[in-house]
Amino acid sequence: MAAPCVLTTALTLRDAGIAALVLERDTQPAGSTVLSSGFIPTCRTRWQAERGIEDDVELMAGDIQTQARQLADSAIVYLCCWRSAPTLEWLAATHGIPFNLIEDYRQAEAAGTVKTAGSEAALAPHLGLSEAVPSRTLA
């Protein structure tokens, strides 16, 4: 299941002139974001700012830690929250990935959540993954 993180990494490598091979076990890229209806929690995005939604790294990190019962590595959580807006804005500006702000969605204290319809499906064409090669079992 090629999750958005894998596909985003492949786009980053390709943009840097480095070839990347993404292996997908399914006929369509459908990673974990599909399980969450395509929601991508984020903070400090231009979409939130345009609508006057105040959100910050501490609020998002606190929400994640609450959901994780304070068991997640704080440094990794903070880094992911800090980089969430620049990553989505890069995907939108550089690769034309469409994102929509869901204003009335609240997870604990989160002030805004960005959603793209099936994130894997939105990212895949940018990597030439519109068609899957039939899988083979490797011995």
N, C-alpha and C positions, 0 to 999 in steps of 0.2 A: 504494500500500500504506500504509494509515493505521497507522503505528506507534504504540506506546503513548505515545511522547513527544507526538505530535500530538494524540491523544485526551485525554491528561492536560492539555495546554495548553488544549484546547477546554473541558474541565470547569472549569478554573481561571477562564477568561474568563466562562463561564456563571454560575459562582458569584459573580462580581463584577458580574453584571448586564450583561455585554457579549456580544452575539450573535456567534457564530463559525460559519463555514461550513467543514465538512470535506468535501473532495472525495476520493472513493475510486475508483480505476480498476477494481477487481475487484468482483465481486458480493457478497463478504463481506470485512469488514475482516480482513486477515491480513498484518500487517507482519513485521518482522525477528524479533520475539520468537517467532513460530511456527517460524522456522528453528532456534531454540535450544530447542525443545520447551517454550517458555513459561517458561524459567528467567529470573529477574531477580536478578542478583547484588546484594547489599546488605550493609550492616553496621549494627550498633548498633540492631537492631529489638527491639521488645518480645517478638516471638516467639523470638528468640535468647536474650534475657535470661530469659524464662520457663523455658527449658531449660538455663540455666547455660552457654550458649555465649559465650565471650569473643571478640569480634571488634572491630576498630576501623578507623578511616579509613586509618591508615597501612598496615595489613595489606592492606586491599582495594585501595588505590591502588598498593601495591607489586605486587600480583598483576596488576592491569591493565597497569602499566608493563612487567612481565616479558613478558606476552603481546604487548604492542605493541613489544617490543624497545627500550624506553626512548624511543620516538619521539613518544608522545602529549604534549600540552601539560600539564605538571604542575599548573598552576593549575586547568584545566578538569577534569582527573581528580579532583583533591582536592575540588573543589566538588561534582561529581556524587556522589562517595562520601559526603561530608558530608550532602548533601540526600537520599540514597537512603532512609534510614529514615523521616524525617518525611513524605516523599512517599507511600510505601506505606502508612504508618499513617493518613494523611489520606484516601487512597483507600478504605481499609477502613472507617474510622470514619464518614466523611461520605457515602460513596457505596455502601457495602456490598459492595465488591469483595472476593471471597474469596481469601486467600493462605494457602499452606501452607508450613511450613518443611521443607526437605529436609536432614535432619541429617547423613546419611552422604555427601553430595556434597561433594567437595573439588576445587577448581580451584587448582592450585599450593598456596598456603597459606590459601585462603579458609575460614573456619570455619563458614559457614552460607550457604545460598542460599535465597531465598524463591521459591516458584513459584506461579503461578496458571495454571489450565488455559486455555491460549489467551488471553493477556492482552488482545488486541484484542477477542476475542469477549466477554470479561468486561466491558470498558469500554464497548463500543458501545451496549448498551441504555440506558445512563445518558445518552447523547446523542441518543436516539431514532434510532439507526442499526440497529435490528433488521432493517429491510428496506432493501435498496439500490434506488436509482432507476436504471433502465437507463441505461448510459452512452451518450454520443453523442460522436462525433469532432468536435472544434472546428476550424474552418478558419482 
